Amino acid sequence: MCDIGDFILAKLRIKNFSFKVKEPPSQEKIQKKFKKSFQPNYQACHEYPLNRETINKRMKILLRSARENETDLRMFIPPFHAKRMENIQGQMCWEPYKQWLSDMVQLVEDDNKTHPGKTPVQLWGFNAYNTFTTETITESKMKWFKDGLHYKKNLANLILDRIFNYHHPNRDLPNDFGLLLTEENLEFSLSE
């Protein structure tokens, strides 16, 4: 008698199939990955100018779809650690990053102007220097971040609190965390 897994594998004509459990990464590999997370994605920095038109076209499709379906669309630029931001500013990534952010804000603003009287699309920025993104870097005990790019659930809850204007009794939301991005405040946000 065979179980469903054997049946599926037989149907797919896979012979001698076995699941292999990966060896856990070495401490050295974990530390290397942790340190690398504070560096910008240089490939993305190089590719945005080349793919700007396509990326913006996809954003317009998203906005149009949200309008067609009467979706209350609230988007956000996620937080990442200030050390990563410093590395973006110090490398070839700063200009493409500013252009991308400016494009996103402009597309949202244009969409909102095209649909007056409708619920405006929101684009929030959590990527500035603030109480959380300037957390001291330690490899094992960071409260808000897993590494330079990935934030933890407790910070995700605060993002949602800000976006939905929710006040949880057990969570303090500092004023410097989260900014509703507009054409008027984008330059200020970038200068921060």
C-alpha positions in Angstrom: 0.0 0.0 0.0 1.3 3.4 -0.9 0.6 6.8 0.6 -0.5 9.9 -1.3 3.1 11.2 -1.5 4.3 8.0 -3.2 1.4 8.4 -5.6 2.2 12.0 -6.5 5.9 11.1 -7.0 4.9 8.2 -9.2 2.5 10.4 -11.2 5.3 12.9 -11.7 7.7 10.0 -12.7 10.2 11.0 -10.1 12.4 8.1 -9.2 14.5 7.7 -6.1 13.2 10.9 -4.7 14.2 11.9 -1.1 13.9 14.9 1.0 17.2 16.2 2.3 17.4 18.3 5.4 19.9 21.1 5.0 22.7 21.4 7.4 22.3 24.5 9.7 24.6 27.3 8.5 27.8 27.9 10.4 28.1 30.7 12.8 30.6 32.4 10.4 28.0 32.2 7.6 25.3 33.7 9.9 27.6 36.6 10.9 28.5 37.2 7.2 24.9 37.3 6.2 24.0 39.6 9.1 26.7 42.1 8.2 25.8 42.0 4.5 22.2 42.9 5.4 23.4 46.4 6.2 24.6 47.0 2.7 22.3 48.2 -0.1 21.2 46.0 -2.9 23.6 47.3 -5.6 21.9 45.4 -8.3 18.6 47.1 -7.6 20.4 50.5 -7.6 21.8 49.8 -11.0 18.6 48.4 -12.5 16.0 51.0 -11.4 17.1 53.6 -13.9 17.1 51.0 -16.6 13.7 49.6 -15.7 12.1 52.8 -14.4 9.4 53.0 -17.1 8.3 49.4 -16.6 8.2 49.7 -12.8 6.2 52.9 -13.0 3.8 51.3 -15.5 3.2 48.5 -13.0 2.6 50.9 -10.3 0.0 52.7 -12.4 -1.7 49.3 -13.1 -1.8 48.7 -9.3 -3.4 52.1 -8.7 -5.9 51.7 -11.5 -6.9 48.3 -10.2 -7.4 49.6 -6.7 -9.6 52.4 -8.1 -11.6 50.0 -10.2 -12.2 47.8 -7.2 -12.8 50.7 -4.8 -9.9 49.5 -2.6 -8.7 51.7 0.3 -5.1 51.3 -0.7 -2.5 52.1 1.9 1.1 51.4 0.9 4.3 51.9 2.8 8.1 52.1 2.3 9.3 49.7 5.0 11.8 50.6 7.7 15.3 49.4 7.4 18.2 50.1 9.7 19.9 53.5 9.7 23.2 51.9 9.0 21.8 50.5 5.7 20.5 54.0 4.9 24.0 55.5 5.5 25.4 52.9 3.1 22.9 53.8 0.5 23.7 57.5 0.8 27.4 56.8 0.6 27.3 54.7 -2.5 25.9 54.8 -6.1 22.5 53.9 -4.7 21.4 57.3 -3.3 20.3 58.9 -6.6 18.4 55.9 -7.9 16.8 55.5 -4.5 15.7 59.2 -4.4 14.4 58.9 -8.0 12.4 55.7 -7.2 10.8 57.3 -4.0 10.0 60.5 -5.9 8.4 58.5 -8.7 6.2 56.5 -6.3 5.1 59.7 -4.5 4.4 61.4 -7.8 2.3 58.5 -9.1 0.2 58.4 -6.0 -0.3 62.2 -6.0 -1.3 62.1 -9.7 -3.7 59.3 -9.0 -5.3 61.2 -6.1 -5.6 64.4 -8.1 -7.3 62.3 -10.9 -9.9 61.0 -8.4 -11.0 64.0 -6.3 -13.7 63.1 -3.8 -12.6 59.5 -3.6 -10.6 58.0 -0.7 -7.0 59.0 -1.4 -4.4 56.4 -1.9 -1.8 56.6 0.9 1.9 56.1 0.7 3.7 56.0 4.1 7.4 56.2 4.7 9.0 54.4 7.6 12.4 54.5 6.1 13.7 57.7 7.8 16.0 58.0 10.8 13.8 57.5 13.8 13.5 55.9 17.3 13.5 52.4 15.8 15.8 52.5 12.7 18.7 54.0 14.8 18.7 51.0 17.2 22.1 49.8 18.3 23.4 47.0 16.2 24.0 43.7 18.0 24.0 40.3 16.4 21.7 38.6 18.9 19.6 41.1 20.8 18.1 43.7 18.6 14.6 44.6 19.7 13.2 45.9 16.5 15.2 44.3 13.7 16.3 40.8 12.8 19.1 42.3 10.7 19.7 45.5 8.6 16.8 44.9 6.3 14.2 42.7 8.1 12.2 44.2 10.9 10.4 42.2 13.6 6.7 41.7 14.4 6.7 44.2 17.2 7.8 46.9 14.7 5.3 45.7 12.1 2.5 46.2 14.6 3.6 49.8 15.1 3.6 50.3 11.3 0.0 49.1 11.2 -0.9 51.3 14.2 0.4 54.4 12.3 -1.2 53.6 9.0 -4.6 52.9 10.5 -4.4 55.5 13.2 -4.8 52.9 15.9 -3.8 53.4 19.5 -3.1 50.1 21.2 -3.0 50.5 25.0 0.2 48.5 25.3 2.2 50.1 22.5 3.7 53.6 22.4 4.0 55.1 19.0 6.6 57.9 18.8 5.9 60.9 16.7 9.0 60.4 14.6 7.9 57.0 13.2 6.0 57.1 9.9 5.2 59.9 7.6 2.4 60.1 5.1 4.5 61.0 2.0 3.4 63.8 -0.3 5.1 66.1 -2.9 5.3 68.8 -0.2 7.2 66.7 2.4 9.3 64.4 0.3 12.3 66.7 0.1 12.2 67.2 3.9 11.9 63.4 4.3 14.9 62.8 2.1 17.0 65.5 3.8 16.3 63.8 7.1 
